Amino acid sequence: TSVFPSWLRPGGQPVELTIVDDYTFILEFAASYGLFPLRMQSIHYGHYPNLISPAHYMKQWHIDYTSLDELQPYLQAEGLDPDEWRELYFLKNTPGAGQIRGLNPDYPTLFPWVVQPSTTSGITIYERNPYYWKVDAAGNQLPYIDRIRMELVQDQEMITMKILSGEVDYEGGAGGLPITNLPLYRENEERGGYDTRILPPTMIVNPVNYFANLSHSDPAWRSVIQDKRFRQALSLGINRQEINQLVFFGMGTPRQSTDIDGSPFWRPEFSTAYADYDPDTANALLDEMGLDQRDSEGWRLRPDGQRVVLPVEFFEVNANLIPTTELVTEYWRDLGIEATMRVIDPALWFERQGANETVMSVWHEDLVRPGVPFFWYVPHDGGINYGPLWQRWYVTEGREGEEPPELVQHLFRLYDTVVESPDEEERIAAGQEILEIQAENLFSIGTVGEVPGVLIASKDLRNIPDWSICTQWSLFQAEQVYFDR
């Protein structure tokens, strides 16, 4: 890799691997790594590659074992340049996250199902793995279900139509389906042959979260967005009670972006920080920071005389983003900020975010978990964060990107403590300080949290638990699910 994975180099040095025998190996880190055992629990959630890959298969794609000349036909087949063997290696090393996801049909796996070759865009077929290692209490080999057809549908209305017409056996979970469609789902249960279940909030703390790009290249914009008063004003301008009623049927809790209630890192004041609807204070903060001048149409002006334009760009990662953002942009326009909403293609969004071109984006907020702790408050992981250039600086140890301000560097040090310290109390204290800084600076702005999930499941499906995570990640322990027909 061009950058050695940060999760395997605490202390700034790559992990050292020692092979003891056919079944034993030792990993030695340059610094203490208190979070490592917990991270092993979440290794299949997609944030890290598998720690162990099948050597007998992967050696054929690695230049230490197969010459570059021998790899040329495979590079050409994938449309890669003659020297891009690393890209080919990672294309082949894709068993996928979770229990059933995967991209390479030839990759040896111990998962319950094996992905099948497919030329149909958006359709993935999985068939049971005859070598899966689990059996039930009666000695029957799992999984029970022989075949799974997973369809990627990006249009929420199309998903709803498929549910109502009985084309879907399983869909939803935390954040997957809009709670506003609950009456519609319930009315059509007999027609569609499914049950509608309300699940307690699990992984997703806030279904809709806003984060600005604080490392944006426009200096005039930076002078605005990097002032915490601007972000505090944006938060105070949001009517969370109204969003809760109109978007979530009053089933959520208005709250700020922070960890889930009851977490060891959480304190009650973190959930209420700048979370009241107070447009008067919001306007006063904007005036105080120098945005008190307006043009002939009433829009606030930046110090350089340009309008304060706030383009909100995102793709529909969950069904709550569009209705919530329609309201939020109106709230911000009431403050004299020309906020706009633009829903774009996922690939385009990731491209623009990675290129440091987005201004304000939207995503859901997950609970703090070992795999990617404090992902929303410390820009240590790529793809989704409030400082793309700062994140690059951190992962490359200053060789690339841009050096962040001292406060963000302090967050990085706290994050390192969370990862490295063997002392649980020290890790918790560092995590609490991260959330305390977030509560004051609002790198991420929350709306409504603790929203129940909606799960659609065929009336014939059995062994589905009363909790679930969204199908974006996996089908829980899906090998135990069966059809009762």
Order of alpha helices (4+ residues) and beta strands (2+ residues): beta-beta-alpha-alpha-alpha-alpha-beta-beta-beta-alpha-beta-alpha-alpha-beta-beta-alpha-alpha-alpha-beta-alpha-alpha-beta-alpha-beta-alpha-beta-alpha-alpha-alpha-beta-beta-beta-beta-beta
